[in-house]
Amino acid sequence: MHGLDDVEPATILLLCFSRRWLATVPELTRLWPTAVTRSGGGLALAGSMRLRLEASWRRALFEQGAGRQGGAAIVFASAADIVAQLARAETLLPGLAPAERIRALLAAVAGSFVEPWTLEDAARRAGMSRRSFTAYFRTQCGETFWEHLEGLRIAHATRLLREGEHTIIGVMFSSGFNDLSTFYRAFKRRRGASPKRWASM
């Protein structure tokens, strides 16, 4: 006996952007061809980006139907966010060698290290299984993905602390950390002093 299990329901998202709407902001007109080209070639969206795009889409639909004050502005901002994120998204390049895929991933992470990356997101972006990705990344970079991500975040935190215009908590959030104790431990491990002490040196 055979059967089909609907383990994960199918979802179709249809987004339409008129040329007139795109023309309201010159940058949207410039971003649109890139967004269309990349989405047509298949996108390797990290889980965090997929969730962000879905959240923007849902919020726009809700606000469009709710008729609340400021709703039109939220719909506009959500739509613009979606176009910009699609233009930034990386296209899937299955023909690349593993080393080239890791290099492409490194470039993507360098521009989005404050996002809530997961190992699954990184492996998917590189078009590898989690196990293969972990091995290739360590071989090519000499560190784990988490160590690399932490290094980028701490380097950014260090720059912000050097500027002296941010609170410790502001630096923590701006650098991609969500927990103060985790941030303190990572900073001390990398810089040899707590953020507060390092900032006063």
mmCIF file of the C-alpha atoms, coordinates in Angstrom:
data_MODEL
# 
_entry.id   MODEL 
# 
loop_
_atom_site.group_PDB 
_atom_site.id 
_atom_site.type_symbol 
_atom_site.label_atom_id 
_atom_site.label_alt_id 
_atom_site.label_comp_id 
_atom_site.label_asym_id 
_atom_site.label_entity_id 
_atom_site.label_seq_id 
_atom_site.pdbx_PDB_ins_code 
_atom_site.Cartn_x 
_atom_site.Cartn_y 
_atom_site.Cartn_z 
_atom_site.occupancy 
_atom_site.B_iso_or_equiv 
_atom_site.pdbx_formal_charge 
_atom_site.auth_seq_id 
_atom_site.auth_comp_id 
_atom_site.auth_asym_id 
_atom_site.auth_atom_id 
_atom_site.pdbx_PDB_model_num 
ATOM 1   C CA . MET A 1 1   ? 0.000  0.000  0.000   1.00 0.00 ? 1   MET A CA 1 
ATOM 2   C CA . HIS A 1 2   ? 1.312  3.451  -0.939  1.00 0.00 ? 2   HIS A CA 1 
ATOM 3   C CA . GLY A 1 3   ? 0.475  6.877  0.359   1.00 0.00 ? 3   GLY A CA 1 
ATOM 4   C CA . LEU A 1 4   ? 1.612  10.486 0.425   1.00 0.00 ? 4   LEU A CA 1 
ATOM 5   C CA . ASP A 1 5   ? 2.395  12.285 3.634   1.00 0.00 ? 5   ASP A CA 1 
ATOM 6   C CA . ASP A 1 6   ? 1.957  16.036 3.557   1.00 0.00 ? 6   ASP A CA 1 
ATOM 7   C CA . VAL A 1 7   ? 4.811  16.611 5.996   1.00 0.00 ? 7   VAL A CA 1 
ATOM 8   C CA . GLU A 1 8   ? 5.348  20.249 5.086   1.00 0.00 ? 8   GLU A CA 1 
ATOM 9   C CA . PRO A 1 9   ? 2.516  22.175 3.421   1.00 0.00 ? 9   PRO A CA 1 
ATOM 10  C CA . ALA A 1 10  ? 3.355  23.840 0.126   1.00 0.00 ? 10  ALA A CA 1 
ATOM 11  C CA . THR A 1 11  ? 3.391  27.614 0.105   1.00 0.00 ? 11  THR A CA 1 
ATOM 12  C CA . ILE A 1 12  ? 3.245  29.898 -2.898  1.00 0.00 ? 12  ILE A CA 1 
ATOM 13  C CA . LEU A 1 13  ? 4.119  33.525 -2.337  1.00 0.00 ? 13  LEU A CA 1 
ATOM 14  C CA . LEU A 1 14  ? 3.175  35.924 -5.122  1.00 0.00 ? 14  LEU A CA 1 
ATOM 15  C CA . LEU A 1 15  ? 4.621  39.405 -4.946  1.00 0.00 ? 15  LEU A CA 1 
ATOM 16  C CA . CYS A 1 16  ? 3.829  42.047 -7.557  1.00 0.00 ? 16  CYS A CA 1 
ATOM 17  C CA . PHE A 1 17  ? 5.600  45.371 -7.855  1.00 0.00 ? 17  PHE A CA 1 
ATOM 18  C CA . SER A 1 18  ? 4.310  47.915 -10.373 1.00 0.00 ? 18  SER A CA 1 
ATOM 19  C CA . ARG A 1 19  ? 6.741  49.995 -12.427 1.00 0.00 ? 19  ARG A CA 1 
ATOM 20  C CA . ARG A 1 20  ? 4.967  53.113 -11.178 1.00 0.00 ? 20  ARG A CA 1 
ATOM 21  C CA . TRP A 1 21  ? 5.629  52.106 -7.562  1.00 0.00 ? 21  TRP A CA 1 
ATOM 22  C CA . LEU A 1 22  ? 9.281  51.265 -8.288  1.00 0.00 ? 22  LEU A CA 1 
ATOM 23  C CA . ALA A 1 23  ? 9.708  54.686 -9.922  1.00 0.00 ? 23  ALA A CA 1 
ATOM 24  C CA . THR A 1 24  ? 8.760  56.453 -6.682  1.00 0.00 ? 24  THR A CA 1 
ATOM 25  C CA . VAL A 1 25  ? 12.245 55.753 -5.316  1.00 0.00 ? 25  VAL A CA 1 
ATOM 26  C CA . PRO A 1 26  ? 15.113 55.891 -7.850  1.00 0.00 ? 26  PRO A CA 1 
ATOM 27  C CA . GLU A 1 27  ? 17.136 53.260 -5.982  1.00 0.00 ? 27  GLU A CA 1 
ATOM 28  C CA . LEU A 1 28  ? 14.281 50.749 -6.267  1.00 0.00 ? 28  LEU A CA 1 
ATOM 29  C CA . THR A 1 29  ? 14.349 51.172 -10.058 1.00 0.00 ? 29  THR A CA 1 
ATOM 30  C CA . ARG A 1 30  ? 18.089 50.408 -9.999  1.00 0.00 ? 30  ARG A CA 1 
ATOM 31  C CA . LEU A 1 31  ? 17.694 47.416 -7.660  1.00 0.00 ? 31  LEU A CA 1 
ATOM 32  C CA . TRP A 1 32  ? 14.797 45.805 -9.524  1.00 0.00 ? 32  TRP A CA 1 
ATOM 33  C CA . PRO A 1 33  ? 16.738 44.261 -12.467 1.00 0.00 ? 33  PRO A CA 1 
ATOM 34  C CA . THR A 1 34  ? 19.197 42.664 -10.028 1.00 0.00 ? 34  THR A CA 1 
ATOM 35  C CA . ALA A 1 35  ? 16.393 41.345 -7.821  1.00 0.00 ? 35  ALA A CA 1 
ATOM 36  C CA . VAL A 1 36  ? 14.593 39.819 -10.812 1.00 0.00 ? 36  VAL A CA 1 
ATOM 37  C CA . THR A 1 37  ? 17.749 38.310 -12.303 1.00 0.00 ? 37  THR A CA 1 
ATOM 38  C CA . ARG A 1 38  ? 18.829 36.725 -9.023  1.00 0.00 ? 38  ARG A CA 1 
ATOM 39  C CA . SER A 1 39  ? 15.425 35.409 -8.054  1.00 0.00 ? 39  SER A CA 1 
ATOM 40  C CA . GLY A 1 40  ? 15.065 33.896 -11.532 1.00 0.00 ? 40  GLY A CA 1 
ATOM 41  C CA . GLY A 1 41  ? 18.353 32.018 -11.113 1.00 0.00 ? 41  GLY A CA 1 
ATOM 42  C CA . GLY A 1 42  ? 17.441 30.429 -7.802  1.00 0.00 ? 42  GLY A CA 1 
ATOM 43  C CA . LEU A 1 43  ? 18.283 32.015 -4.474  1.00 0.00 ? 43  LEU A CA 1 
ATOM 44  C CA . ALA A 1 44  ? 20.352 30.558 -1.659  1.00 0.00 ? 44  ALA A CA 1 
ATOM 45  C CA . LEU A 1 45  ? 18.552 32.373 1.120   1.00 0.00 ? 45  LEU A CA 1 
ATOM 46  C CA . ALA A 1 46  ? 19.846 31.880 4.629   1.00 0.00 ? 46  ALA A CA 1 
ATOM 47  C CA . GLY A 1 47  ? 17.139 30.864 7.082   1.00 0.00 ? 47  GLY A CA 1 
ATOM 48  C CA . SER A 1 48  ? 17.290 34.280 8.737   1.00 0.00 ? 48  SER A CA 1 
ATOM 49  C CA . MET A 1 49  ? 16.756 36.032 5.395   1.00 0.00 ? 49  MET A CA 1 
ATOM 50  C CA . ARG A 1 50  ? 13.871 33.725 4.466   1.00 0.00 ? 50  ARG A CA 1 
ATOM 51  C CA . LEU A 1 51  ? 12.208 34.527 7.791   1.00 0.00 ? 51  LEU A CA 1 
ATOM 52  C CA . ARG A 1 52  ? 12.808 38.248 7.326   1.00 0.00 ? 52  ARG A CA 1 
ATOM 53  C CA . LEU A 1 53  ? 11.314 38.263 3.818   1.00 0.00 ? 53  LEU A CA 1 
ATOM 54  C CA . GLU A 1 54  ? 8.339  36.234 4.982   1.00 0.00 ? 54  GLU A CA 1 
ATOM 55  C CA . ALA A 1 55  ? 7.815  38.547 7.959   1.00 0.00 ? 55  ALA A CA 1 
ATOM 56  C CA . SER A 1 56  ? 7.919  41.629 5.692   1.00 0.00 ? 56  SER A CA 1 
ATOM 57  C CA . TRP A 1 57  ? 5.452  40.009 3.299   1.00 0.00 ? 57  TRP A CA 1 
ATOM 58  C CA . ARG A 1 58  ? 3.051  38.987 6.077   1.00 0.00 ? 58  ARG A CA 1 
ATOM 59  C CA . ARG A 1 59  ? 3.227  42.421 7.700   1.00 0.00 ? 59  ARG A CA 1 
ATOM 60  C CA . ALA A 1 60  ? 2.509  44.134 4.385   1.00 0.00 ? 60  ALA A CA 1 
ATOM 61  C CA . LEU A 1 61  ? -0.513 41.891 3.751   1.00 0.00 ? 61  LEU A CA 1 
ATOM 62  C CA . PHE A 1 62  ? -1.843 42.491 7.247   1.00 0.00 ? 62  PHE A CA 1 
ATOM 63  C CA . GLU A 1 63  ? -1.408 46.260 7.089   1.00 0.00 ? 63  GLU A CA 1 
ATOM 64  C CA . GLN A 1 64  ? -2.895 46.422 3.602   1.00 0.00 ? 64  GLN A CA 1 
ATOM 65  C CA . GLY A 1 65  ? -6.093 44.803 4.810   1.00 0.00 ? 65  GLY A CA 1 
ATOM 66  C CA . ALA A 1 66  ? -6.287 46.368 8.285   1.00 0.00 ? 66  ALA A CA 1 
ATOM 67  C CA . GLY A 1 67  ? -6.701 49.994 7.198   1.00 0.00 ? 67  GLY A CA 1 
ATOM 68  C CA . ARG A 1 68  ? -4.894 51.289 10.288  1.00 0.00 ? 68  ARG A CA 1 
ATOM 69  C CA . GLN A 1 69  ? -3.140 54.636 10.589  1.00 0.00 ? 69  GLN A CA 1 
ATOM 70  C CA . GLY A 1 70  ? 0.345  54.441 9.064   1.00 0.00 ? 70  GLY A CA 1 
ATOM 71  C CA . GLY A 1 71  ? -0.498 51.193 7.280   1.00 0.00 ? 71  GLY A CA 1 
ATOM 72  C CA . ALA A 1 72  ? 0.360  52.515 3.815   1.00 0.00 ? 72  ALA A CA 1 
ATOM 73  C CA . ALA A 1 73  ? 3.799  53.595 5.030   1.00 0.00 ? 73  ALA A CA 1 
ATOM 74  C CA . ILE A 1 74  ? 4.451  50.152 6.520   1.00 0.00 ? 74  ILE A CA 1 
ATOM 75  C CA . VAL A 1 75  ? 3.321  48.438 3.295   1.00 0.00 ? 75  VAL A CA 1 
ATOM 76  C CA . PHE A 1 76  ? 5.658  50.676 1.280   1.00 0.00 ? 76  PHE A CA 1 
ATOM 77  C CA . ALA A 1 77  ? 8.605  50.076 3.622   1.00 0.00 ? 77  ALA A CA 1 
ATOM 78  C CA . SER A 1 78  ? 8.001  46.311 3.673   1.00 0.00 ? 78  SER A CA 1 
ATOM 79  C CA . ALA A 1 79  ? 7.866  46.125 -0.120  1.00 0.00 ? 79  ALA A CA 1 
ATOM 80  C CA . ALA A 1 80  ? 11.045 48.199 -0.458  1.00 0.00 ? 80  ALA A CA 1 
ATOM 81  C CA . ASP A 1 81  ? 12.772 45.946 2.075   1.00 0.00 ? 81  ASP A CA 1 
ATOM 82  C CA . ILE A 1 82  ? 11.811 42.864 0.062   1.00 0.00 ? 82  ILE A CA 1 
ATOM 83  C CA . VAL A 1 83  ? 13.179 44.311 -3.194  1.00 0.00 ? 83  VAL A CA 1 
ATOM 84  C CA . ALA A 1 84  ? 16.447 45.331 -1.507  1.00 0.00 ? 84  ALA A CA 1 
ATOM 85  C CA . GLN A 1 85  ? 16.900 41.936 0.183   1.00 0.00 ? 85  GLN A CA 1 
ATOM 86  C CA . LEU A 1 86  ? 16.238 40.056 -3.077  1.00 0.00 ? 86  LEU A CA 1 
ATOM 87  C CA . ALA A 1 87  ? 18.805 42.246 -4.850  1.00 0.00 ? 87  ALA A CA 1 
ATOM 88  C CA . ARG A 1 88  ? 21.378 41.428 -2.156  1.00 0.00 ? 88  ARG A CA 1 
ATOM 89  C CA . ALA A 1 89  ? 20.655 37.701 -2.039  1.00 0.00 ? 89  ALA A CA 1 
ATOM 90  C CA . GLU A 1 90  ? 23.221 35.284 -3.377  1.00 0.00 ? 90  GLU A CA 1 
ATOM 91  C CA . THR A 1 91  ? 22.365 33.134 -6.382  1.00 0.00 ? 91  THR A CA 1 
ATOM 92  C CA . LEU A 1 92  ? 22.870 29.385 -6.220  1.00 0.00 ? 92  LEU A CA 1 
ATOM 93  C CA . LEU A 1 93  ? 26.001 28.341 -8.105  1.00 0.00 ? 93  LEU A CA 1 
ATOM 94  C CA . PRO A 1 94  ? 26.053 24.531 -7.970  1.00 0.00 ? 94  PRO A CA 1 
ATOM 95  C CA . GLY A 1 95  ? 28.854 24.238 -10.550 1.00 0.00 ? 95  GLY A CA 1 
ATOM 96  C CA . LEU A 1 96  ? 31.427 25.915 -8.320  1.00 0.00 ? 96  LEU A CA 1 
ATOM 97  C CA . ALA A 1 97  ? 34.119 23.880 -6.581  1.00 0.00 ? 97  ALA A CA 1 
ATOM 98  C CA . PRO A 1 98  ? 33.777 23.637 -2.776  1.00 0.00 ? 98  PRO A CA 1 
ATOM 99  C CA . ALA A 1 99  ? 36.650 26.095 -2.201  1.00 0.00 ? 99  ALA A CA 1 
ATOM 100 C CA . GLU A 1 100 ? 34.957 28.684 -4.433  1.00 0.00 ? 100 GLU A CA 1 
ATOM 101 C CA . ARG A 1 101 ? 31.657 28.186 -2.630  1.00 0.00 ? 101 ARG A CA 1 
ATOM 102 C CA . ILE A 1 102 ? 33.353 28.768 0.714   1.00 0.00 ? 102 ILE A CA 1 
ATOM 103 C CA . ARG A 1 103 ? 34.938 31.969 -0.653  1.00 0.00 ? 103 ARG A CA 1 
ATOM 104 C CA . ALA A 1 104 ? 31.517 33.160 -1.854  1.00 0.00 ? 104 ALA A CA 1 
ATOM 105 C CA . LEU A 1 105 ? 30.063 32.377 1.562   1.00 0.00 ? 105 LEU A CA 1 
ATOM 106 C CA . LEU A 1 106 ? 32.846 34.303 3.322   1.00 0.00 ? 106 LEU A CA 1 
ATOM 107 C CA . ALA A 1 107 ? 31.984 37.359 1.235   1.00 0.00 ? 107 ALA A CA 1 
ATOM 108 C CA . ALA A 1 108 ? 28.293 36.982 2.116   1.00 0.00 ? 108 ALA A CA 1 
ATOM 109 C CA . VAL A 1 109 ? 29.003 36.593 5.840   1.00 0.00 ? 109 VAL A CA 1 
ATOM 110 C CA . ALA A 1 110 ? 31.326 39.621 5.836   1.00 0.00 ? 110 ALA A CA 1 
ATOM 111 C CA . GLY A 1 111 ? 28.372 41.756 4.801   1.00 0.00 ? 111 GLY A CA 1 
ATOM 112 C CA . SER A 1 112 ? 25.802 40.203 7.128   1.00 0.00 ? 112 SER A CA 1 
ATOM 113 C CA . PHE A 1 113 ? 27.582 38.965 10.261  1.00 0.00 ? 113 PHE A CA 1 
ATOM 114 C CA . VAL A 1 114 ? 25.113 40.845 12.469  1.00 0.00 ? 114 VAL A CA 1 
ATOM 115 C CA . GLU A 1 115 ? 22.302 38.613 11.171  1.00 0.00 ? 115 GLU A CA 1 
ATOM 116 C CA . PRO A 1 116 ? 21.337 35.520 13.217  1.00 0.00 ? 116 PRO A CA 1 
ATOM 117 C CA . TRP A 1 117 ? 23.356 32.998 11.186  1.00 0.00 ? 117 TRP A CA 1 
ATOM 118 C CA . THR A 1 118 ? 23.125 29.285 11.903  1.00 0.00 ? 118 THR A CA 1 
ATOM 119 C CA . LEU A 1 119 ? 25.398 26.492 10.742  1.00 0.00 ? 119 LEU A CA 1 
ATOM 120 C CA . GLU A 1 120 ? 22.509 25.168 8.650   1.00 0.00 ? 120 GLU A CA 1 
ATOM 121 C CA . ASP A 1 121 ? 22.136 28.579 6.954   1.00 0.00 ? 121 ASP A CA 1 
ATOM 122 C CA . ALA A 1 122 ? 25.842 28.655 6.106   1.00 0.00 ? 122 ALA A CA 1 
ATOM 123 C CA . ALA A 1 123 ? 25.920 25.081 4.801   1.00 0.00 ? 123 ALA A CA 1 
ATOM 124 C CA . ARG A 1 124 ? 22.848 25.675 2.661   1.00 0.00 ? 124 ARG A CA 1 
ATOM 125 C CA . ARG A 1 125 ? 24.295 28.897 1.261   1.00 0.00 ? 125 ARG A CA 1 
ATOM 126 C CA . ALA A 1 126 ? 27.440 26.969 0.329   1.00 0.00 ? 126 ALA A CA 1 
ATOM 127 C CA . GLY A 1 127 ? 25.335 24.188 -1.215  1.00 0.00 ? 127 GLY A CA 1 
ATOM 128 C CA . MET A 1 128 ? 26.783 21.493 1.056   1.00 0.00 ? 128 MET A CA 1 
ATOM 129 C CA . SER A 1 129 ? 25.676 19.152 3.766   1.00 0.00 ? 129 SER A CA 1 
ATOM 130 C CA . ARG A 1 130 ? 26.391 20.389 7.276   1.00 0.00 ? 130 ARG A CA 1 
ATOM 131 C CA . ARG A 1 131 ? 29.107 17.779 7.747   1.00 0.00 ? 131 ARG A CA 1 
ATOM 132 C CA . SER A 1 132 ? 30.889 18.520 4.437   1.00 0.00 ? 132 SER A CA 1 
ATOM 133 C CA . PHE A 1 133 ? 30.625 22.251 5.012   1.00 0.00 ? 133 PHE A CA 1 
ATOM 134 C CA . THR A 1 134 ? 32.150 21.989 8.490   1.00 0.00 ? 134 THR A CA 1 
ATOM 135 C CA . ALA A 1 135 ? 35.113 20.007 7.175   1.00 0.00 ? 135 ALA A CA 1 
ATOM 136 C CA . TYR A 1 136 ? 35.710 22.218 4.100   1.00 0.00 ? 136 TYR A CA 1 
ATOM 137 C CA . PHE A 1 137 ? 35.384 25.438 6.085   1.00 0.00 ? 137 PHE A CA 1 
ATOM 138 C CA . ARG A 1 138 ? 37.906 24.378 8.722   1.00 0.00 ? 138 ARG A CA 1 
ATOM 139 C CA . THR A 1 139 ? 40.356 23.150 6.067   1.00 0.00 ? 139 THR A CA 1 
ATOM 140 C CA . GLN A 1 140 ? 40.116 26.332 4.015   1.00 0.00 ? 140 GLN A CA 1 
ATOM 141 C CA . CYS A 1 141 ? 39.884 28.906 6.817   1.00 0.00 ? 141 CYS A CA 1 
ATOM 142 C CA . GLY A 1 142 ? 41.791 27.262 9.674   1.00 0.00 ? 142 GLY A CA 1 
ATOM 143 C CA . GLU A 1 143 ? 38.890 27.847 12.050  1.00 0.00 ? 143 GLU A CA 1 
ATOM 144 C CA . THR A 1 144 ? 35.285 26.812 12.484  1.00 0.00 ? 144 THR A CA 1 
ATOM 145 C CA . PHE A 1 145 ? 32.413 28.802 11.028  1.00 0.00 ? 145 PHE A CA 1 
ATOM 146 C CA . TRP A 1 146 ? 31.427 29.921 14.537  1.00 0.00 ? 146 TRP A CA 1 
ATOM 147 C CA . GLU A 1 147 ? 34.956 31.114 15.303  1.00 0.00 ? 147 GLU A CA 1 
ATOM 148 C CA . HIS A 1 148 ? 35.014 33.076 12.048  1.00 0.00 ? 148 HIS A CA 1 
ATOM 149 C CA . LEU A 1 149 ? 31.614 34.642 12.724  1.00 0.00 ? 149 LEU A CA 1 
ATOM 150 C CA . GLU A 1 150 ? 32.610 35.534 16.273  1.00 0.00 ? 150 GLU A CA 1 
ATOM 151 C CA . GLY A 1 151 ? 35.832 37.109 15.007  1.00 0.00 ? 151 GLY A CA 1 
ATOM 152 C CA . LEU A 1 152 ? 33.917 39.375 12.606  1.00 0.00 ? 152 LEU A CA 1 
ATOM 153 C CA . ARG A 1 153 ? 31.510 40.395 15.343  1.00 0.00 ? 153 ARG A CA 1 
ATOM 154 C CA . ILE A 1 154 ? 34.246 41.144 17.888  1.00 0.00 ? 154 ILE A CA 1 
ATOM 155 C CA . ALA A 1 155 ? 36.252 43.129 15.299  1.00 0.00 ? 155 ALA A CA 1 
ATOM 156 C CA . HIS A 1 156 ? 33.147 45.255 14.674  1.00 0.00 ? 156 HIS A CA 1 
ATOM 157 C CA . ALA A 1 157 ? 32.526 45.642 18.416  1.00 0.00 ? 157 ALA A CA 1 
ATOM 158 C CA . THR A 1 158 ? 36.127 46.752 18.852  1.00 0.00 ? 158 THR A CA 1 
ATOM 159 C CA . ARG A 1 159 ? 35.696 49.460 16.204  1.00 0.00 ? 159 ARG A CA 1 
ATOM 160 C CA . LEU A 1 160 ? 32.527 50.721 17.884  1.00 0.00 ? 160 LEU A CA 1 
ATOM 161 C CA . LEU A 1 161 ? 34.161 50.788 21.319  1.00 0.00 ? 161 LEU A CA 1 
ATOM 162 C CA . ARG A 1 162 ? 37.127 52.678 19.886  1.00 0.00 ? 162 ARG A CA 1 
ATOM 163 C CA . GLU A 1 163 ? 34.734 55.359 18.578  1.00 0.00 ? 163 GLU A CA 1 
ATOM 164 C CA . GLY A 1 164 ? 33.496 55.817 22.148  1.00 0.00 ? 164 GLY A CA 1 
ATOM 165 C CA . GLU A 1 165 ? 29.985 56.846 21.094  1.00 0.00 ? 165 GLU A CA 1 
ATOM 166 C CA . HIS A 1 166 ? 28.074 53.715 22.095  1.00 0.00 ? 166 HIS A CA 1 
ATOM 167 C CA . THR A 1 167 ? 27.036 51.991 25.294  1.00 0.00 ? 167 THR A CA 1 
ATOM 168 C CA . ILE A 1 168 ? 28.265 48.433 25.907  1.00 0.00 ? 168 ILE A CA 1 
ATOM 169 C CA . ILE A 1 169 ? 24.759 47.109 25.290  1.00 0.00 ? 169 ILE A CA 1 
ATOM 170 C CA . GLY A 1 170 ? 24.499 49.161 22.094  1.00 0.00 ? 170 GLY A CA 1 
ATOM 171 C CA . VAL A 1 171 ? 27.808 47.723 20.895  1.00 0.00 ? 171 VAL A CA 1 
ATOM 172 C CA . MET A 1 172 ? 26.631 44.213 21.757  1.00 0.00 ? 172 MET A CA 1 
ATOM 173 C CA . PHE A 1 173 ? 23.423 44.479 19.701  1.00 0.00 ? 173 PHE A CA 1 
ATOM 174 C CA . SER A 1 174 ? 25.100 46.344 16.836  1.00 0.00 ? 174 SER A CA 1 
ATOM 175 C CA . SER A 1 175 ? 27.674 43.559 16.550  1.00 0.00 ? 175 SER A CA 1 
ATOM 176 C CA . GLY A 1 176 ? 25.223 40.667 16.279  1.00 0.00 ? 176 GLY A CA 1 
ATOM 177 C CA . PHE A 1 177 ? 25.186 39.428 19.881  1.00 0.00 ? 177 PHE A CA 1 
ATOM 178 C CA . ASN A 1 178 ? 21.918 38.947 21.745  1.00 0.00 ? 178 ASN A CA 1 
ATOM 179 C CA . ASP A 1 179 ? 23.225 38.111 25.198  1.00 0.00 ? 179 ASP A CA 1 
ATOM 180 C CA . LEU A 1 180 ? 25.492 40.303 27.327  1.00 0.00 ? 180 LEU A CA 1 
ATOM 181 C CA . SER A 1 181 ? 27.298 37.461 29.089  1.00 0.00 ? 181 SER A CA 1 
ATOM 182 C CA . THR A 1 182 ? 28.040 35.724 25.761  1.00 0.00 ? 182 THR A CA 1 
ATOM 183 C CA . PHE A 1 183 ? 29.355 39.018 24.377  1.00 0.00 ? 183 PHE A CA 1 
ATOM 184 C CA . TYR A 1 184 ? 31.570 39.609 27.431  1.00 0.00 ? 184 TYR A CA 1 
ATOM 185 C CA . ARG A 1 185 ? 33.031 36.094 27.272  1.00 0.00 ? 185 ARG A CA 1 
ATOM 186 C CA . ALA A 1 186 ? 33.714 36.302 23.533  1.00 0.00 ? 186 ALA A CA 1 
ATOM 187 C CA . PHE A 1 187 ? 35.247 39.772 23.816  1.00 0.00 ? 187 PHE A CA 1 
ATOM 188 C CA . LYS A 1 188 ? 37.506 38.809 26.718  1.00 0.00 ? 188 LYS A CA 1 
ATOM 189 C CA . ARG A 1 189 ? 38.608 35.655 24.902  1.00 0.00 ? 189 ARG A CA 1 
ATOM 190 C CA . ARG A 1 190 ? 39.547 37.685 21.808  1.00 0.00 ? 190 ARG A CA 1 
ATOM 191 C CA . ARG A 1 191 ? 40.853 40.905 23.371  1.00 0.00 ? 191 ARG A CA 1 
ATOM 192 C CA . GLY A 1 192 ? 42.092 39.775 26.788  1.00 0.00 ? 192 GLY A CA 1 
ATOM 193 C CA . ALA A 1 193 ? 39.870 42.208 28.682  1.00 0.00 ? 193 ALA A CA 1 
ATOM 194 C CA . SER A 1 194 ? 36.173 42.905 29.170  1.00 0.00 ? 194 SER A CA 1 
ATOM 195 C CA . PRO A 1 195 ? 34.585 45.415 26.763  1.00 0.00 ? 195 PRO A CA 1 
ATOM 196 C CA . LYS A 1 196 ? 34.243 47.987 29.543  1.00 0.00 ? 196 LYS A CA 1 
ATOM 197 C CA . ARG A 1 197 ? 37.857 47.658 30.628  1.00 0.00 ? 197 ARG A CA 1 
ATOM 198 C CA . TRP A 1 198 ? 39.140 47.580 27.043  1.00 0.00 ? 198 TRP A CA 1 
ATOM 199 C CA . ALA A 1 199 ? 37.209 50.782 26.239  1.00 0.00 ? 199 ALA A CA 1 
ATOM 200 C CA . SER A 1 200 ? 38.842 52.588 29.197  1.00 0.00 ? 200 SER A CA 1 
ATOM 201 C CA . MET A 1 201 ? 42.405 51.541 28.323  1.00 0.00 ? 201 MET A CA 1 
# 
